[in-house]
């Protein structure tokens, strides 16, 4: 069997699983639905790794398969294709690996849910949409996958649709992404206007021809390539939750925890980074947009890291961590280190999925409690979960020794981004700003990551004295069931009016195996692939899938930064660890006392820089006010006032009053007829000619 056949099977296998579970799940049952979808995802994962290994070490060459015509309207031609190169090889491995492990993990996490076929169908549909996106050979299929993951995220975030907060979160994610997607669609239109085609293979070789092309608008000339890239980047800002369009991401935690892992580690949020790296032949000739990408990425990295300091929900801390790490990837792409951005995307998938699924294991063991303030001292009761969470924390904080180049996965990828930012910063002020922000964000990342670990697994056991009761399997309620009926993940459950505290417990083996496999990736993914991704032999790996202009030497210069730059991320992360250890271990309770004062800085961070309040006061209230204007003034007063309540009302009154003349008495009608005859005679006598 050929690599082309493997590619076709791995792309469409999740779709087949989604269709079977979604259409026939109730007939074939829960077990069959889970088994079919999971088996097909595991098949796709195995085939992805086979192609990846052949690409990396076996000499496999890039190829594009055109399967079916998609849209053919004049010059606008699009075909359903499968494009395989260095970029898609990486993304196929990331998407299918994390998705397959999430499917397996969900067997345990969703064991008591009564809608398992629907859940697994949505997971597989999500995976298929992402695979369609990363194998697209033109903008139309890219847009199809782009909107497909948006749809699937809406379905998964609002999976427990009887829960009002889940519904609100899914709508918020959908609407915020529509804002970004509007810019993305305009970017595609601009590209078609410039090149007369939407196929990557035809566009990329011709970008240099259009570097001097401008677009006249509003009395100014806009650099066409910059304009197209800027519009496309707006789409990436929405999909990858960058500053200003980030507000949907933490609310997405309303979905089941496996969904959070899939969205944050491998699928939706990485689509924006992938798209910018895929379009590197365009972005390399869009200098202004690259500066914007760098600036937005750096600000996002800092913003999300600061907000993560003050959150208490274990999943929301990790969600803001995702937002911050995506900021790293974007400013890496903005300075031209696309390879480093993709490397961090690759390693991040393993340790972020590990952290999310580890958090799910904690929530499962804590009987669906998510508030870290009600945890503590869990390391003895959840030893495997504790071990893998520590590994994930070491990976995300980038722990490693620069001198010997030995560390966890995040050490190789994040440090490469920081070194590249410093190298680019020698000639670019915004790149140096990104370097400084990268160091600061590294310290904050270490603080909030270890804060999560210490509050959850160390210190005193807050759950032992907790007056709140938690849903237990003895009540025949799983998190999915209780939440799907509108209860909160941390809501109280009562049994005959009495409170019960339950001892936390380790998760079943079906949930622990994916955690252990992801832990292997969090440990070894960096050291195994640092050479092919960003080493001196990186050109052999990418084989032109990523384009760097002849003037772009940032990755080469990143390998020759001063020694103090190499150690700066380690120093920053160790400082964050030390402060977290002091506040939450040596002086346990100090953090709680600081938060209890509700000072201005804490309030600012706890309320997420008041973005939700700001957007609610401007966009939401303005939209509601506009709606009220059209409803109460336009509809009720004008349309209804002139229509049903105006002319129609007058007609009704006249009809009712004239209807009273119809009495049914013969003498009344005879009298009226007599009056009529008399009237006619009077008219005749008065006007008849003499």
GUTORRO-343215 format. One record per residue (C-alpha): residue in three letters; x, y, z. Coordinates in steps of 0.1 Angstrom, whole numbers, padded with zeros to 4 digits, always signed. Layout:
N
ALAXYZ
...
//
This chain:
690
UNK+0000+0000+0000
UNK+0013+0034-0010
UNK+0017+0065+0012
UNK-0011+0081-0009
UNK-0035+0054+0001
UNK-0024+0058+0038
UNK-0031+0095+0036
UNK-0066+0090+0022
UNK-0075+0064+0048
UNK-0062+0084+0078
UNK-0081+0116+0067
UNK-0114+0100+0061
UNK-0114+0073+0089
UNK-0126+0098+0116
UNK-0154+0110+0093
UNK-0166+0074+0088
UNK-0165+0069+0126
UNK-0184+0101+0132
UNK-0211+0092+0106
UNK-0216+0057+0121
UNK-0217+0068+0157
UNK-0238+0099+0149
UNK-0264+0083+0127
UNK-0266+0048+0141
UNK-0253+0052+0176
UNK-0286+0046+0193
UNK-0291+0014+0173
UNK-0257-0001+0176
UNK-0253+0010+0213
UNK-0227+0027+0234
UNK-0199+0001+0232
UNK-0200-0003+0195
UNK-0200+0035+0189
UNK-0170+0039+0212
UNK-0152+0010+0197
UNK-0157+0020+0161
UNK-0147+0057+0165
UNK-0118+0049+0188
UNK-0105+0021+0165
UNK-0106+0043+0134
UNK-0088+0071+0153
UNK-0061+0047+0164
UNK-0058+0035+0128
UNK-0054+0071+0116
UNK-0028+0077+0143
UNK-0007+0047+0133
UNK-0008+0056+0097
UNK+0001+0092+0105
UNK+0032+0080+0124
UNK+0042+0057+0096
UNK+0041+0086+0071
UNK+0059+0109+0096
UNK+0087+0084+0101
UNK+0090+0079+0064
UNK+0091+0116+0059
UNK+0117+0123+0086
UNK+0140+0094+0080
UNK+0127+0074+0050
UNK+0130+0098+0021
UNK+0093+0102+0015
UNK+0087+0131-0009
UNK+0058+0156-0008
UNK+0027+0149-0028
UNK-0007+0163-0035
UNK-0038+0141-0044
UNK-0068+0157-0061
UNK-0097+0136-0051
UNK-0129+0154-0062
UNK-0140+0187-0076
UNK-0152+0210-0049
UNK-0163+0244-0063
UNK-0160+0254-0099
UNK-0173+0289-0107
UNK-0155+0307-0135
UNK-0118+0312-0125
UNK-0127+0302-0089
UNK-0116+0266-0090
UNK-0113+0244-0060
UNK-0108+0206-0056
UNK-0109+0184-0026
UNK-0073+0174-0021
UNK-0048+0159+0002
UNK-0015+0178+0005
UNK+0013+0160+0023
UNK+0046+0178+0031
UNK+0066+0186+0062
UNK+0039+0209+0077
UNK+0011+0185+0072
UNK+0032+0156+0084
UNK+0037+0173+0117
UNK+0001+0183+0121
UNK-0012+0149+0111
UNK+0008+0133+0139
UNK-0002+0159+0165
UNK-0039+0158+0157
UNK-0044+0121+0154
UNK-0021+0112+0184
UNK-0039+0135+0208
UNK-0073+0128+0194
UNK-0068+0090+0197
UNK-0056+0093+0233
UNK-0085+0116+0241
UNK-0109+0090+0226
UNK-0094+0062+0248
UNK-0094+0085+0279
UNK-0130+0093+0273
UNK-0140+0057+0278
UNK-0133+0062+0315
UNK-0142+0099+0319
UNK-0176+0097+0302
UNK-0184+0062+0315
UNK-0216+0072+0331
UNK-0228+0096+0305
UNK-0260+0087+0286
UNK-0250+0103+0253
UNK-0217+0086+0245
UNK-0225+0079+0208
UNK-0231+0116+0203
UNK-0200+0126+0222
UNK-0177+0103+0203
UNK-0193+0113+0170
UNK-0185+0149+0178
UNK-0149+0141+0188
UNK-0144+0123+0155
UNK-0161+0150+0135
UNK-0138+0175+0151
UNK-0107+0155+0142
UNK-0119+0151+0106
UNK-0124+0188+0102
UNK-0089+0195+0115
UNK-0074+0168+0092
UNK-0092+0184+0062
UNK-0077+0217+0073
UNK-0041+0206+0076
UNK-0041+0187+0043
UNK-0058+0214+0023
UNK-0042+0224-0010
UNK-0061+0256-0015
UNK-0079+0283+0005
UNK-0114+0269+0000
UNK-0107+0235+0016
UNK-0087+0254+0043
UNK-0118+0275+0050
UNK-0140+0243+0050
UNK-0118+0228+0077
UNK-0115+0261+0095
UNK-0153+0264+0098
UNK-0156+0227+0105
UNK-0136+0229+0137
UNK-0156+0259+0146
UNK-0189+0240+0142
UNK-0175+0209+0161
UNK-0162+0232+0189
UNK-0197+0247+0193
UNK-0212+0212+0195
UNK-0186+0199+0220
UNK-0184+0230+0243
UNK-0222+0229+0246
UNK-0223+0191+0248
UNK-0242+0193+0281
UNK-0268+0215+0265
UNK-0292+0214+0295
UNK-0266+0234+0314
UNK-0272+0272+0307
UNK-0235+0281+0312
UNK-0224+0255+0286
UNK-0249+0269+0261
UNK-0237+0304+0267
UNK-0200+0293+0263
UNK-0207+0275+0231
UNK-0225+0305+0216
UNK-0197+0328+0228
UNK-0171+0307+0211
UNK-0191+0306+0179
UNK-0198+0343+0178
UNK-0163+0354+0187
UNK-0148+0331+0160
UNK-0173+0346+0135
UNK-0156+0379+0140
UNK-0122+0365+0132
UNK-0136+0344+0103
UNK-0150+0375+0087
UNK-0115+0389+0084
UNK-0103+0354+0072
UNK-0129+0353+0044
UNK-0119+0389+0033
UNK-0083+0377+0032
UNK-0092+0348+0009
UNK-0111+0372-0013
UNK-0081+0396-0014
UNK-0058+0367-0023
UNK-0081+0357-0052
UNK-0083+0393-0064
UNK-0045+0395-0065
UNK-0036+0361-0079
UNK-0067+0350-0097
UNK-0064+0316-0080
UNK-0067+0301-0045
UNK-0044+0271-0050
UNK-0013+0273-0028
UNK+0009+0257-0054
UNK+0001+0285-0079
UNK+0002+0313-0054
UNK+0034+0308-0034
UNK+0059+0309-0064
UNK+0043+0342-0076
UNK+0042+0362-0044
UNK+0073+0382-0052
UNK+0056+0395-0084
UNK+0030+0412-0063
UNK+0052+0429-0037
UNK+0047+0462-0054
UNK+0010+0458-0060
UNK-0012+0482-0041
UNK-0049+0486-0035
UNK-0065+0520-0036
UNK-0090+0526-0008
UNK-0101+0556+0013
UNK-0076+0579-0005
UNK-0046+0557+0005
UNK-0026+0529-0012
UNK-0025+0497+0008
UNK+0003+0471+0002
UNK-0017+0442-0012
UNK+0003+0413+0003
UNK+0004+0430+0037
UNK-0034+0436+0035
UNK-0041+0400+0026
UNK-0019+0387+0053
UNK-0034+0411+0079
UNK-0069+0400+0071
UNK-0059+0363+0072
UNK-0042+0369+0106
UNK-0075+0383+0120
UNK-0089+0349+0114
UNK-0060+0333+0132
UNK-0065+0357+0161
UNK-0101+0344+0165
UNK-0093+0307+0161
UNK-0062+0307+0182
UNK-0076+0331+0209
UNK-0052+0359+0206
UNK-0055+0392+0224
UNK-0089+0410+0218
UNK-0104+0378+0204
UNK-0094+0355+0233
UNK-0125+0357+0255
UNK-0141+0325+0243
UNK-0112+0302+0252
UNK-0116+0301+0291
UNK-0153+0298+0288
UNK-0148+0267+0266
UNK-0140+0249+0298
UNK-0177+0243+0302
UNK-0173+0213+0279
UNK-0162+0179+0292
UNK-0125+0178+0301
UNK-0115+0156+0271
UNK-0129+0183+0249
UNK-0107+0209+0265
UNK-0077+0187+0259
UNK-0086+0182+0223
UNK-0094+0219+0215
UNK-0064+0233+0234
UNK-0037+0208+0225
UNK-0042+0196+0190
UNK-0070+0210+0170
UNK-0088+0243+0169
UNK-0064+0267+0187
UNK-0033+0255+0168
UNK-0050+0261+0134
UNK-0041+0298+0134
UNK-0004+0291+0140
UNK-0004+0264+0114
UNK-0020+0288+0089
UNK+0006+0315+0094
UNK+0035+0290+0090
UNK+0018+0275+0059
UNK+0015+0310+0044
UNK+0051+0318+0052
UNK+0058+0326+0014
UNK+0032+0354+0018
UNK+0041+0366+0053
UNK+0078+0368+0044
UNK+0068+0397+0020
UNK+0044+0413+0044
UNK+0067+0432+0068
UNK+0041+0453+0085
UNK+0018+0423+0092
UNK+0048+0404+0106
UNK+0053+0432+0131
UNK+0017+0431+0140
UNK+0018+0393+0145
UNK+0049+0397+0167
UNK+0033+0424+0188
UNK-0001+0406+0193
UNK+0017+0373+0201
UNK+0039+0389+0227
UNK+0010+0408+0244
UNK-0011+0376+0244
UNK+0017+0357+0260
UNK+0020+0383+0288
UNK-0018+0389+0292
UNK-0028+0353+0296
UNK+0001+0345+0319
UNK-0009+0373+0343
UNK-0045+0362+0343
UNK-0035+0327+0350
UNK-0019+0338+0383
UNK-0052+0345+0400
UNK-0076+0318+0387
UNK-0088+0291+0410
UNK-0105+0267+0386
UNK-0079+0241+0377
UNK-0091+0239+0341
UNK-0091+0277+0336
UNK-0055+0280+0348
UNK-0045+0255+0321
UNK-0067+0273+0295
UNK-0050+0306+0301
UNK-0017+0287+0299
UNK-0027+0276+0264
UNK-0035+0312+0254
UNK-0001+0323+0266
UNK+0018+0295+0249
UNK+0000+0303+0216
UNK+0013+0338+0220
UNK+0049+0324+0220
UNK+0041+0305+0188
UNK+0028+0336+0171
UNK+0056+0360+0180
UNK+0080+0333+0168
UNK+0062+0333+0134
UNK+0061+0371+0134
UNK+0099+0373+0137
UNK+0104+0348+0109
UNK+0112+0317+0131
UNK+0083+0296+0116
UNK+0102+0264+0123
UNK+0105+0273+0160
UNK+0067+0281+0161
UNK+0059+0247+0146
UNK+0083+0230+0170
UNK+0066+0245+0200
UNK+0032+0236+0186
UNK+0044+0200+0183
UNK+0058+0197+0219
UNK+0030+0218+0234
UNK+0005+0193+0221
UNK+0019+0166+0243
UNK+0024+0184+0276
UNK-0008+0205+0272
UNK-0029+0174+0265
UNK-0011+0158+0295
UNK-0020+0187+0318
UNK-0056+0188+0307
UNK-0062+0151+0310
UNK-0043+0151+0342
UNK-0066+0178+0355
UNK-0095+0157+0343
UNK-0081+0128+0364
UNK-0080+0151+0394
UNK-0116+0162+0388
UNK-0127+0126+0385
UNK-0109+0116+0416
UNK-0123+0146+0435
UNK-0158+0137+0425
UNK-0161+0165+0400
UNK-0146+0193+0421
UNK-0126+0219+0400
UNK-0118+0245+0426
UNK-0082+0242+0436
UNK-0090+0259+0469
UNK-0109+0227+0479
UNK-0081+0203+0471
UNK-0046+0198+0486
UNK-0026+0168+0498
UNK-0036+0146+0469
UNK-0002+0133+0459
UNK-0005+0102+0481
UNK-0040+0094+0470
UNK-0035+0101+0432
UNK+0002+0091+0428
UNK+0001+0084+0390
UNK-0018+0115+0383
UNK+0006+0135+0405
UNK+0036+0121+0387
UNK+0024+0129+0352
UNK+0012+0164+0363
UNK+0047+0171+0376
UNK+0061+0159+0343
UNK+0037+0182+0324
UNK+0046+0211+0347
UNK+0083+0206+0341
UNK+0077+0204+0304
UNK+0056+0236+0302
UNK+0080+0256+0323
UNK+0108+0245+0300
UNK+0130+0229+0326
UNK+0164+0219+0312
UNK+0201+0226+0314
UNK+0212+0248+0285
UNK+0249+0239+0287
UNK+0243+0202+0280
UNK+0211+0207+0260
UNK+0191+0183+0282
UNK+0156+0189+0294
UNK+0119+0183+0290
UNK+0100+0190+0258
UNK+0092+0226+0264
UNK+0128+0234+0272
UNK+0139+0228+0236
UNK+0110+0246+0218
UNK+0103+0275+0241
UNK+0139+0283+0246
UNK+0145+0283+0208
UNK+0117+0308+0204
UNK+0132+0331+0231
UNK+0167+0328+0216
UNK+0153+0336+0181
UNK+0135+0366+0195
UNK+0167+0379+0210
UNK+0186+0373+0177
UNK+0159+0391+0157
UNK+0158+0418+0183
UNK+0193+0430+0174
UNK+0178+0447+0144
UNK+0141+0448+0153
UNK+0128+0466+0183
UNK+0095+0448+0184
UNK+0113+0414+0183
UNK+0134+0425+0213
UNK+0102+0435+0231
UNK+0089+0400+0224
UNK+0122+0386+0239
UNK+0117+0406+0271
UNK+0080+0395+0273
UNK+0090+0359+0266
UNK+0114+0359+0296
UNK+0087+0376+0319
UNK+0060+0352+0307
UNK+0084+0323+0314
UNK+0086+0334+0351
UNK+0049+0338+0353
UNK+0043+0305+0336
UNK+0064+0287+0362
UNK+0046+0305+0390
UNK+0011+0297+0380
UNK+0020+0261+0369
UNK+0037+0253+0402
UNK+0009+0271+0420
UNK-0015+0247+0404
UNK+0006+0217+0414
UNK+0012+0229+0450
UNK-0025+0239+0456
UNK-0037+0206+0442
UNK-0013+0180+0455
UNK+0005+0195+0485
UNK-0004+0213+0517
UNK-0033+0205+0539
UNK-0063+0185+0526
UNK-0091+0211+0522
UNK-0114+0184+0509
UNK-0113+0166+0543
UNK-0131+0194+0561
UNK-0152+0206+0532
UNK-0188+0209+0541
UNK-0198+0206+0505
UNK-0209+0172+0493
UNK-0200+0160+0459
UNK-0218+0138+0434
UNK-0207+0102+0438
UNK-0211+0071+0418
UNK-0232+0058+0447
UNK-0258+0084+0437
UNK-0257+0070+0401
UNK-0247+0104+0388
UNK-0216+0110+0368
UNK-0203+0145+0360
UNK-0219+0144+0326
UNK-0252+0134+0339
UNK-0254+0159+0368
UNK-0240+0188+0346
UNK-0263+0179+0317
UNK-0292+0185+0339
UNK-0281+0221+0346
UNK-0259+0215+0377
UNK-0225+0231+0380
UNK-0194+0210+0380
UNK-0188+0221+0416
UNK-0224+0221+0427
UNK-0235+0205+0459
UNK-0253+0172+0460
UNK-0274+0161+0489
UNK-0283+0127+0502
UNK-0313+0127+0526
UNK-0304+0162+0537
UNK-0269+0151+0550
UNK-0235+0163+0538
UNK-0208+0137+0529
UNK-0172+0143+0520
UNK-0157+0115+0498
UNK-0121+0104+0498
UNK-0104+0112+0465
UNK-0093+0082+0445
UNK-0070+0074+0415
UNK-0085+0072+0381
UNK-0091+0038+0363
UNK-0064+0023+0341
UNK-0083+0034+0308
UNK-0076+0070+0319
UNK-0041+0065+0332
UNK-0026+0048+0301
UNK-0032+0079+0278
UNK-0016+0100+0306
UNK+0015+0078+0307
UNK+0019+0079+0269
UNK+0015+0117+0268
UNK+0041+0119+0296
UNK+0066+0101+0274
UNK+0060+0128+0247
UNK+0063+0155+0273
UNK+0097+0141+0283
UNK+0112+0131+0249
UNK+0095+0149+0221
UNK+0119+0178+0224
UNK+0152+0160+0224
UNK+0140+0135+0197
UNK+0130+0162+0172
UNK+0150+0193+0180
UNK+0174+0185+0152
UNK+0149+0179+0123
UNK+0126+0209+0134
UNK+0151+0237+0142
UNK+0186+0222+0140
UNK+0211+0228+0113
UNK+0195+0200+0092
UNK+0160+0216+0095
UNK+0160+0224+0058
UNK+0161+0187+0050
UNK+0130+0181+0071
UNK+0108+0209+0059
UNK+0119+0206+0023
UNK+0104+0239+0013
UNK+0071+0235+0032
UNK+0082+0265+0052
UNK+0097+0294+0032
UNK+0122+0319+0046
UNK+0133+0348+0025
UNK+0170+0351+0016
UNK+0173+0379+0041
UNK+0158+0359+0069
UNK+0187+0344+0090
UNK+0169+0345+0124
UNK+0170+0307+0130
UNK+0207+0306+0122
UNK+0215+0335+0145
UNK+0194+0319+0173
UNK+0221+0292+0176
UNK+0248+0318+0184
UNK+0233+0339+0211
UNK+0253+0349+0242
UNK+0255+0324+0271
UNK+0234+0346+0294
UNK+0205+0345+0269
UNK+0206+0307+0270
UNK+0203+0308+0308
UNK+0177+0336+0311
UNK+0146+0314+0306
UNK+0159+0289+0332
UNK+0166+0316+0357
UNK+0131+0331+0351
UNK+0114+0298+0355
UNK+0133+0289+0387
UNK+0124+0323+0401
UNK+0088+0316+0394
UNK+0091+0281+0410
UNK+0108+0296+0441
UNK+0081+0322+0447
UNK+0053+0297+0442
UNK+0070+0273+0466
UNK+0073+0300+0492
UNK+0037+0313+0489
UNK+0020+0279+0487
UNK+0042+0255+0505
UNK+0065+0272+0530
UNK+0039+0299+0539
UNK+0007+0279+0530
UNK-0023+0302+0532
UNK-0003+0333+0523
UNK-0018+0333+0488
UNK-0053+0329+0502
UNK-0048+0358+0525
UNK-0035+0380+0497
UNK-0065+0371+0476
UNK-0089+0378+0505
UNK-0078+0414+0506
UNK-0091+0418+0470
UNK-0066+0445+0462
UNK-0067+0463+0429
UNK-0040+0441+0412
UNK-0056+0409+0423
UNK-0091+0421+0412
UNK-0076+0432+0378
UNK-0061+0398+0372
UNK-0089+0377+0387
UNK-0114+0396+0365
UNK-0092+0389+0334
UNK-0084+0425+0328
UNK-0122+0432+0328
UNK-0124+0422+0291
UNK-0157+0405+0295
UNK-0171+0435+0314
UNK-0157+0459+0287
UNK-0171+0438+0258
UNK-0204+0435+0276
UNK-0207+0472+0282
UNK-0198+0480+0246
UNK-0206+0453+0221
UNK-0232+0433+0240
UNK-0252+0462+0254
UNK-0249+0481+0221
UNK-0262+0451+0202
UNK-0290+0446+0227
UNK-0298+0483+0225
UNK-0299+0482+0187
UNK-0321+0451+0189
UNK-0345+0468+0214
UNK-0346+0499+0191
UNK-0357+0477+0161
UNK-0381+0457+0183
UNK-0397+0483+0205
UNK-0397+0513+0182
UNK-0394+0498+0147
UNK-0415+0467+0152
UNK-0440+0475+0180
UNK-0445+0512+0175
UNK-0440+0517+0137
UNK-0449+0484+0121
UNK-0474+0472+0146
UNK-0486+0507+0152
UNK-0494+0514+0116
UNK-0503+0478+0108
UNK-0521+0455+0133
UNK-0525+0482+0158
UNK-0532+0510+0133
UNK-0551+0506+0100
UNK-0561+0471+0109
UNK-0574+0482+0143
UNK-0594+0511+0127
UNK-0608+0486+0101
UNK-0618+0463+0130
UNK-0636+0491+0149
UNK-0655+0502+0117
UNK-0664+0466+0110
UNK-0677+0460+0145
UNK-0698+0492+0144
UNK-0712+0487+0109
UNK-0720+0451+0119
UNK-0745+0464+0145
UNK-0767+0475+0115
UNK-0772+0438+0107
UNK-0800+0431+0133
UNK-0819+0404+0115
UNK-0854+0420+0120
UNK-0875+0423+0087
UNK-0891+0456+0097
UNK-0856+0472+0102
UNK-0846+0462+0067
UNK-0880+0473+0053
UNK-0875+0507+0070
UNK-0841+0510+0055
UNK-0854+0501+0021
UNK-0882+0527+0025
UNK-0855+0553+0034
UNK-0836+0543+0003
UNK-0866+0547-0020
UNK-0874+0581-0004
UNK-0839+0591-0009
UNK-0840+0582-0046
UNK-0872+0600-0051
UNK-0859+0631-0034
UNK-0828+0629-0057
UNK-0849+0625-0088
UNK-0872+0654-0080
UNK-0843+0677-0071
UNK-0821+0670-0101
UNK-0845+0657-0128
UNK-0846+0682-0157
UNK-0878+0701-0162
//
